[in-house]
Each structure stands twice: as C-alpha cells, then as structure tokens.
Amino acid sequence: MSVLTEVAKSLTTKTFTKDTLAYRQEITELQGVDFIVKGEYETFFFDSVQNRRLLETHNSPYCFGGLSILLNRTKALKSVMAKKGTVICSLPRKEFLELCQSHNEFFQYYTTDFGQRMLNDEFSHFVKTPASFEESYIAAEQLYSRRIDGIIYKDIVSCLIGTPIYEAAKHMADNRVSCLFIRDEQENIIGYATDITLRDNVIAKQVDTNQTIDSVMDNPIVSISHQAYLYEAVLMMFRTKTRYLLVEKHGKYVGFLSRNRLLSEQGQSPLVFIQSVKLAETTQELGQKWNYVPEIINQLLGRGINAEITNQVITTIADAIAIKVIEKVIREIGEPPAKFVFMVTGSEGRKEQTLKTDQDNAIIYEDKANEHREMVRAYFLDFANKVSDQLNEIGFVYCKGGYMASNPDWTHSLSHWKRNYKNWIDETVPENAIKFSTFFDCRFLYGDRTIIHQLKEFLEEELQKPNDRFFTFIGRNALQYEPPLTFFKNIKTEKIDRSEVLNIKNAMTPIVDLVRVYALKNRIYEENTGERLAKLTKLGVFSKKQYEELYQSYYYLMALRLENQANQILIEKIEPNNYIRIDKLTKIEKVTLIEIFKTINNFQVGIKMRFTNNLLG
C-alpha cells in the first residue's frame, strides 16, 4: 500500500453550492489544507477598508492552506472566496505536516513558494511576520538552510608579522574593528589579535607594546567555506572554541564572522542555548542544562528541522558538557603526565546521539619510558573514573557493556591501541568484529589531536592489506539486525507491557552497519553516517538515487526516535527508551516505515553478495 493511498483515505470532500467566503484571513480556523478537485478559489487579502488586495484565481490542482500551517498559524493567512460548484478535498493538518517531514521535496515546494512571495512588498506587508514566526516551520527552514554567502560578513583587516603591538592597536582603532588578523611574508594569515588579546596578553601582563603583535596573538586560524550553512558555522565555533571564523571562497579568505554576529543571526534559535552550556560551572548546573535538552529537541523537531541537524545540536551540547567535566577534573587532580586524547565512540562518536544515551568513550595516551608507565597509567585511570562518575551524575549513564575509559581495557597507550586494532583485524572472530565496529566510530573530543591522527594513519595501512576474512566477518556483523518486516511485509512488533511496540533503534542499526562496512572497504574515516554516505556517493559506490533512499530513510527513522524520546520525557514523564507503540503511529507513518524497511532489505542483499559471498548471509 503506497503513501498516496493512505493520504487518500484521510481526505474529506466538500462541495460549495453557492459562492462562499470559505476563509477570512486571521479569523477562520484552519483545520488542514484544501486541494481543488474542480471549480475555483479566489484568494486575496482584505485591507483596512475591506478592499480586496493581491487577488489571485486558482483552479485544480491548487492547494490552499499549506503556507499558513507551515507558518504555524491556526487561522487562515489569506481570505478565500469559493465559487459555486467548487469541489475540494481536505487533508488534516497533522497528515500534511507528516508529508512535509517525510518528503523533503514536498516541503521544499512550499518554502520556495513562500520565499518568492515574500519578495513582493505587498504580500510581505499583509503577512506581517507574526510574533511566533521564529516558532514556524518556514522560519526554521530559512534559518537552517541559510548559507554564509547569504549574510554580510566583515572585511579582513590585517597587519604584517613583526608589527609592534602599539601600531597594531592603532590600526584596530583607525579601522574601528575589534579583531585584527596577522599575516606572514607570504600573505598567509597565521593568527589574530582582539580587544581581549590586548587586555589579557598585553595589559594584564604589562607587556612592552614595542614587542611584535605576533608574540601575543591568538591562533590557530579556523576557516569555513562560504557555501556552509549558518548553523554549521555556529556549531564549528563551539567545537573549536574560537570566536572568529575566516570565510573561504575559491581558495582565498574573503572575510570573517564573529561568534556574536552569528548568534545574533540565530535570534531565538536553540543554538543560542549552547552558549549558556559553556557558561555553566558546577556538575549540578551542567545536569540542569542536560535536563533541558529534550525541550530543545522538541522545539527543533516541532519546527520541522531535519533530524541530522537535530543530532548535531544534541552532540554539540553533549560535547560541551563532557569537555567542561574533563577540564574540571584536570583542575582537581593536576595536569596530565603525558599527552593524551579523550575520544568518544558509538553513537556519540558518529554524532548521532539521542536522548537515551550512555557513555561510550576511551583514552589514548602517548607512549612513555618504562619507569613512568605505571604512574602515567594510574593517573589516566583515576582521571577516567572521576570523569565517568561526574558524567553519570549529570545524566550520561554508565555503559552497561563497559565501553568506557574508566574500564582499564579502554585506557591505554597509543602502541597498545594499535595492537588492539591489529588483533581485531587479524583475529577475525565475531566478538572482535563488534569491537572493531565500535571503535571505528571513534571521534576526537579533547586533548592532543595528533594522537588520534596517528592511530588512523596506522589503521589506513592495515586496511590496505588483503584480508577477505576480516571483511566477511564485518559484513556478517552488519547483518545481525534485519528490517522488522513480517513475511507478508507488515511491521514486525514485539510485546512490552501488553503493548505492541517497534524497537526503532534496531530498525535503524542495519543502515548504520551497512554504511560502515562500505566506509571501511573504501577507507573513509568520516564518523557520521550521513557524511559517510555522501563520501561514498562522491566515490561512486552509491548512486544519487541510492544515496537519497538511504539518507532519507535513516533520518526519517531518527526523527521518529527523537520525537518519541522527547515525548516520553516531557509528556509521559518516563525514562526515554527506543520502543515506539504501534498504535501511536499514523497510517502514513506505518506505510512509510514499511517502504523504508523494504529499502533496507534490498541493501542488505547487496552486503550478503559482496562481503559474505552468500545470498543467505
């Protein structure tokens, strides 16, 4: 049964036997959208003296009401005169929003139409961006689909390396800027100085202002493509702790953005909440911030934001909290005796964290001489335990499987970690395939980034060696979970507390696993499933059509999962889990899920043939 068939079942028909004012702007309640089957709608705005403005005539297959719903309005945006004999079919608001959320092209049709209409000053005047506009689906779409090129970024003001501090400060004053970039002799930007730099590194330390500006400048330089989205720039700033981003276009820096400027562009966006997380100090405060995250997620999904972006927001908040905890513990127990990296694995490593989350992390520290090994290891195990305990107190519960840095198995030197990876590849047994898959999804969180680079360079060498047996086991591991379909292609459920439920996590796992297998085979080290898919498509492993099928399937399931967990926390007042009650799904959602599970099944057949040489797996 197709989605269109289910949509048709939700339609109600109405015939206008005479000319009728069907909707009056800002007065008539809007229950859904109207599709003209035959006849005519005249749409217009009444002005202050009841003249009709911007009158338009529409016939079949025109749809009325979509813009109003996506602007989160309960009343009609425009007035409508339905002509005698007009027949319409109405689709309820909820089903319309479900179609928008599950079919991006359908949604984009309305957002594009709105954008074009807002170019008309008269239309824009009558729409009068409502007070709740920032809560609307279209506002969210504009916010999260807006590129850096769409805003005015600041020109780069710079000086040469070797410039005295006082001259650099005068240059800033003359140009009325709070950030000055420093260039080397080859015109490469190597650092920057701000008002804060001058306060902290010069005035507070009573540094001679005849010294060169490069002796007190800040770095490293962080840049972003002019084609990147605004929300990506905000998240990058929080992850890199930089206040300024250089904008890169065609290999050159063409301007820069400040964090304050970007946050002002976000208005009331939940992204601004991340800034408040950065300001929290105590474990209790951090716990309060994490407890508010379900509300943030509810807002994002309620505005129609893509689940991939929602995942990134959760991950950025979780990262910010974990980093605060790590820095707090280091202050408590003293500086580490060796360079190290604190990495996250599993869903957190893939930047696909949900609201039911546990700790998945590990520590790699640099190799030290024999006489220091025990002392170094003792420090990091104590450090890991303290970090783990505080994260648990905040709300990131201990991992039941023990995949945490506080487990001595997962805190080791770099050489030990290299042996781990080599053993998992060479000694191909099911248990090792699971461990390898878990730690292939590792991501840098804190410390010396070069250590994790060295580990991945080692992995790159190992994966180039012929090892069909390894990929056979990895392929089989990716086939552990089958799409939950019955023999008759209905949704397979399980019973919990007398309710028929779908385990949404298990339903998503096959996509994560199969994409990981192809990423391994092609030595792609992006951690995120969506990013891996994009890279594989660029390499020609997947076609554009296959990419769209997998991408949309995965993030549709993710949106359902996040929405269910947010409702469990905020409405049902229970601990979040991965079970969705079937009776809470609409007919459209059920049909969409069945189509998604068929798609997953088809891709799993490809895994069976390519990696296990066995159609039966």
N, C-alpha and C positions, 0 to 999 in steps of 0.2 A: 504494500500500500504506500503510495507516494505522499510527500508532504502536501502537495496540492490537493490531493483527495481529502486529507484531514482538514485543510483550510476550508474547502468547500462545505464540509459538514458543519463548520462553525458559522457560516454565513446565514443571515436572515434577509428576507426580501421585503421590500416595501414599494407600493405604487402610489404616486401622487395623483389624485383625481381632479385637482384644480391647481392653479398657480398658488404656491405656498411659500411663505417665508420660513424655510426649514431651519435656518440658523441665524441668530443675531449675534454679532461679534461681542465678546466679553459678557454675554448673558446666557445663551443657550448652552446647557451641559453637553459635553461631547463624550459619548459612550464608546465610540470607535471610529473607524474610517468607512466612508461610503464609496463604492465603486458604481459608476453609472453603467447600467446594462443597456438602456435606451432612453432617449429623451435629452434633457438639457438642464444644466445648473448654471445660473448666473452668480458669480461671486464678486463681492465688492466690499468696500469699507464705507460706513456711514460717517460723515464728518460731523462737526459740532452743530451744524444747522440741518442735519439729516439728508444732505445731498449724497448721492452715491459716487464714490471715488474709486478709481482703478477697476472699473467694471470689466470682467472677463467672462466669455461664454465658453462652456465646456460640454463636450459630448462623450460618449463611450470611447475609450475605456478610462476616462478620467477618474482619479481617486481624490476625494476630499477628506481632510482631517489629519493627514499624516504629519504635516508641519506642526500643527497645534499640539499633537501628542508628543512629538519629539522635543518640543519646547517646554514640555512638562506642564502644559496648561490643561485645566479641567473644562474650560469653556472654549467655544469656537474662536479662532483667530480672525476669521472673516465672516461676513454675512452671506447667506445663500438664498437665492430665490429658485425653487424647484419648479420647472414648468409643468403644465398639465400633461399627464400621460407619462411622466418620467418614472422609470423603474430603476431602483438601486438595490445593491446587495451590501449589507453592512457587516464588517468584521470587527469583533470586540477589541477594545484597547489592548488587553493582555496578549491576545494572539498576534496582533500587529507588532507589538514590541518583541515578542519571541521571534518572529520572522526577521526583524531588523537585527537581532542579536545573533541569530544563527546563519543569516545570509548577508554577508558584508556588502555585496553589490546592490542588494535591495536597499540597505541602509544608506549607502553612498549616493544613491539616486536622489534621496530626499535632502541630504546635507548639501549636495552640489546645487540642487534647485534653490535651496534657502540662500546659499552664498550668492548666487546670481541675482536673486530677487532683492537682496539687501543692498545691491549696488544702485537700486532705484531709490532715490531720496524720499519719494512719497511713500513707498512701501515701508521703508525703514522708519519713517515718521509714525505711521499707524501701528507698526509692530511695537514701537516704544519698548525696547528691551526691558522685560519685566524685572521686578526686584529679584525674582527667583531664577533669572536667566542662567546664573552660574550653576544652578542645580539641574539644568536641562540637558537632554541628550545631545542636542546640536552644539550647545556651548562647550560641552565636554569634547565633542568631536573636533571642534575648531581648536581647542586648547591642546589636545594631544596629537593632532595631526599637523600642527603649525610648525614650519621649519624655521631654522635660524635666519635663512635668507628673507623670511617674511617680516623680520623686525629690523630696526635700525641699530646696528652695533657701532661701538665707538671706534674712532680712528686711533691708530697706534702712534703714541708719542714716545720717542726713544732718544737715547744718547749712547755715545761710544764707551766701550770699556776703557777704564783709565780716567774717566771724568771725575773731578773732585766732587765730594758729597755736596758741598755748598752750591756748586754750579748746577748739579742735578736737581737740587731742591728749588733753585731759582727757575730752572727750566720747567719744573712742575707748576710753580706759581704763575709763570708767564702764560702757560697754556691752560691754566685752570683745570688741572687733572689731578686725581689722587693716586694714579698708577703710572709709573714710568718704566718702560722696558729698556733693557741694556743689550747692545749689540757688540759682537766682536768685529775684528778687522774684515772678516768675510761677509759682514752684514747679517750673520746668523744671530737670532735672539737667544741669549743664554741665561737670562734671568730678569727679574723685575724688582722695583722698589716702590713701596706705597707709603702713605702717611703713617701707617702702623709700623712699617720698617724703620722709618726715621725716628719714630718715638721709642721703639723697643731696642733697636740695634745701634742707634746713634746717641740720642739724648739721654736715655736711661743709663747708658754705659759710658757717657761723657767721652765719646769718640771724637778725635780731631777731625773736623769737617774738611780738612785738606786731604784726608785719605780718599782713596778712589771708591766710587759708588759700588763697584763690583766686590769690594771687600765686605760689604754689609748687605748685599742684595739677597733676595729670596729666589729659590728655584726648587724643584725643576719646573720647566715650562710644560704646561698641559694644553693640548690643542684639540679641536674638534672640527669636523667637516661642516662647510656651510649648508650642506644638504641634510644635516642631522636635525632631529626634532627637538623642540624646546625642552620637553620633559627629559630627553636623553642628556641634554646639557646640564640640567639641574641635578640629575642622579650622578653624573660624572663628577660634578663639583663636590658632592657629598662624599663620594667614594674616594676621591683623591685629596680631599681636604684643601683644595685650592679655592681661592676667592675669585680668580680670574681665568678665563679661557680664551686662548687665541683662536680666531676663526680662520680656517684654512680653505683656500679656494685655488684649484689648479696648481697645487704645489707651493703656493705663496700665502703668507699671513696677510689678511686684508682688513683685520680689525680685531676687537676683543669684546668680551662680555664680562660683566661683573656679577657676582652672586646676588647682590642686592637688586640689580636690574632684572635679573631673571626671575627672582622671587616676586618682584612687583608685577611681572608679566603673568604670573600664575594666579594673581588675585587671591581668591578664597580656595585655591586648589589644595587637596590633601597633601600635595608635595611640600607645602609650607610646614606641615606637621613635622616633617623630618628635621627641620631646623630646631624645633623645640626638643626633640630627642637628643640632639647634640648638646643642648644646654643642661640636660638632667645630670645630676651628680651621684646621688645615692642609689643603692640597689632598689630601695622602695620606689623612688621616682621612676627608675627605668621600668620596674614592674608595672607601674601605673600607665606608663606610655604604651607598653606592650598590650595591656588590657584594653586600650582604646583602639587598637588596630582593627578589630572586627567592624567597628563603626566606620573607619576609613574605607575598608574594603566594601562594606555595604553601600557607601556613597559612590565609590567608583563604579561598581557593577550596576548600581541603580541608574547611573548616568550613561550606561551603555559602553563603558570603557572596555577595550579588548583585554582578555584575561592575561595575555602576555605582559602588557603594561602593568596590570594589577600585581602579577607575580614580581615584577621588578621593584615595585613600590614596597611590597612586603619584604623582599630580600634586602633592599637598601636600609629599611628600618631595622631589620634583624641584624644586619652587618654593623650598623651604627651602635646598637646596644652591645653586641659582642665586643667591639673594639673598645668601648667605654669600660667594660668589665676587665678586659685584658690590661688596659693602661692602669686601671685602679689596682689590680693585683700586683703589677710590676712596682708601683709606688709603695705598696705594702711590704713586699719581700725583697726589694732591691733589684738592681739591673741584672739581666741575664748574663751568665758567664760565657756565652757563646752566641754567635749569630744563629737565628732560627726563623722558621716560618710557621705560623699557625694557619692551617688550611681547613676548609670546610668541604665535606663530601656529601654524597647522596643528593636529595632534592635541593638542599641548601647550596651545595656545590654547583648544581645545574641552574641556580637562580630560579627555582620553581617551587619555592616554599609555600605551604598552605597554612591554615590556622590550626591544624592538628600537626604539631611539629615537635620533634625531639632533637637531641644533639647528635650531630654527625660531624666529627672533627678529628684532627690528628696534628702531631707536631713533628717537624723535621728540624734537626739542629746540625750545625757543621761538625765535621769530624775533628776530634781533639786528640792530643797525645795521650798515651795510655795512663799516665799518672793523674790526668784530670778527668778521665771518662766517668768514673763513679760519681764524682762531685757534680759534674755537668748534668748527668742523667738524674741524679737526686733532685737538683734544682727544678728541672723541667717537669718531673712527675709531681712534685709539690705544687708547682705553678699550675699544672693542668688540673689537679684536683680542686684547687681553690677557684679557678675559672669555672669549672664544671658545676661546682656547688652553687656559685652565685648565679649562673645561668639557670639552673634548676629552680632557684628561689624566685627568679624573675618570671618564669613560665616556660622556659625551654627545658622540658623534662629530660631525664637521663634516657639514653638509648637502651632499650631492652636487649638489643643484640650486642651491646658493648662496644660499638664503633665510635669510641670517644678517646680523646687524648689522655684522659685520666686512666684509661686502660693501658697498662705497661706495654701491651702488644702494639699499640699505635702511637707511641712516642719513642722515636729512635733517631740515630744519626743518619746522615744522607747515605753513607755507604750501606747501612743496614736496610734502608728503604729500597735502594737499588737491588739488593739481593732479594728483597720481598717480591718486587715486580718480576725479576728474572725467574724466580721459583714458580710464581703463578703462571707465567707463560710456558716454562719448560715442563713443569709437572702438571699436566692438564687433567685435573680431576674436577668433578662438579663443584666442590667446595671452593677451589681456587678460582674457578670461573666467576663465582659470585663475588669473591673478594676483589678480583681484578676489576670487575664491572663497577663495584662500589668506589674504588679508589681511582679509577679512570676519570670519574666525575669530580675530581678534586679541584679546588679553586683557592687561590691565594686570598687570605684575609688580612694578615698582619705580619710584620717582620721584614726579613730580607728577601725580596722577590727573586733575587738571583738563584737562591737555593732551589726553589720550585722550577725555575727555568732549567737548571742543571738536571733535575730529575726527569723533566720532559724531554730533554735532549737525549738522555740515556734511553728513555722509552722509545724515542724515534728510531734509534739504532737497532733496538731489539725487535721492533715490529717490522723492520725491513728484512729480517732473516726469514727464510721459508719455514712456516710452521702451520701446515694444514690442520694438524690435530688440534692445535690451540683454537683456531677459528671454528672448527667443528663444535667444540665444547661451548665456545662463546655463543655460537648460533643456537645450540640446544638450550642454553640458558635463556636466550631471548624468546624461546617458545614455551616457557613454563606456564605462562598465562595465556589462555585462549579467549577470544572475544566471547562475552556471555550471551550466546545465542543458542536457542533450542534447535532440535532437528527441523522444526517447522518454521525456523527463522523468527521466533519471538524472543523477547528479552528473558534470559535465564536469571532467576532470582534465588535468594536463599531466605529462610525464615528466621527472624530475630524478634523475640517478644510478640509473637503472633502476627507480626507484620511482614509482608513480602518486601524485601529490600534488594537493592543493587549495590554491590561493592564498587564504587566509582574509581577508587584507586587501582584496583585490579583490572578494571576495564581500560584504564589509561596506560598501564605498565607496558603492554605489548608495543605501543608506539615508541615509548622511551627506549625500550630494549632493542627494537629493530633498527632505530636510527643510530643508536650507539654502535651496533655491530658494523654498520656501513661506515660510520666515522672511524672506527678502529681500522677497518680494512683499508681505508683511504688516508689514514694517519692525519685525521682532522682533530685538532685539540681545542676547538671551541667547547665550552662546557654545557651551554644551554641547548635544549632540544631544538628550539626554533632556529637558533643560529647554526646548528649542525645541519639542519635541513636545508637552509639557504646555501651553505657552503657546498653541500653535496649536489644541490641543483646546479650551482655555478660550474661544478666539475663535470656535469652531465650524467651523474649517477642516477638522478631522478629527473623526470621531465617536468615541465612547468605545471602540467595537469596533476601529476603525482604529488608535487610539492603542495599545491593548493589543497588537494584531498587530505593529505596528512596534517598539514598545518591547521586547516580549519577544523578538522576532526579533533585534534589534540586540544586546541584552545577552547572549543565548544565544551568538551568534557571538563576542562579545567574551570571554566566559568560556572558550570553546574556544581562542581565540587566546592568551590569557594563560596558560592551563594548558599549552598546547603549548610556549610560550616558556620557562616556568619549568622544564618537564621537560628541554628541550634544554640549559639551563644547568646544572641540578642533577644530572641523571641521565646524559644523553648527553655532557655536557661539551663542547658545541659552541656556537658563536655563535648567538644566537637569530635565527630568521627567521620568515617568515609562511607557510611551507609545512607543511601537515599531511598526513602519509601516510594515504591512504585505508584501508590495511589495519590502521591503528591505531584506526579509528573502529568503534564497536559498531553493530549493526544498528539499534538505537533512534536513535543519533545520526545515522546516514545518512538514515533516514526523516524525522527532524525537520528536517534540513538541506534535504531536497527540498521539504518543506512551506514552509519559510521562503523558499526561492528562488522558489517559486510566488507567495508573497505579495508579494515584492519586484517580480516581473514585473508583477503586477496594478497596483501603484502607479506603475510606470514608464509604463504605458499612459496613466495619468491625466496624467503630466507631458507626454507627447507630444501629447496632445489639447489641454491647456490652454495650454502655453507655446510649442509649436512649430507648432501648427495642422496637424500632420501625424502621422497614426497610425503611419507608418513611421519617425518621428523625423527 
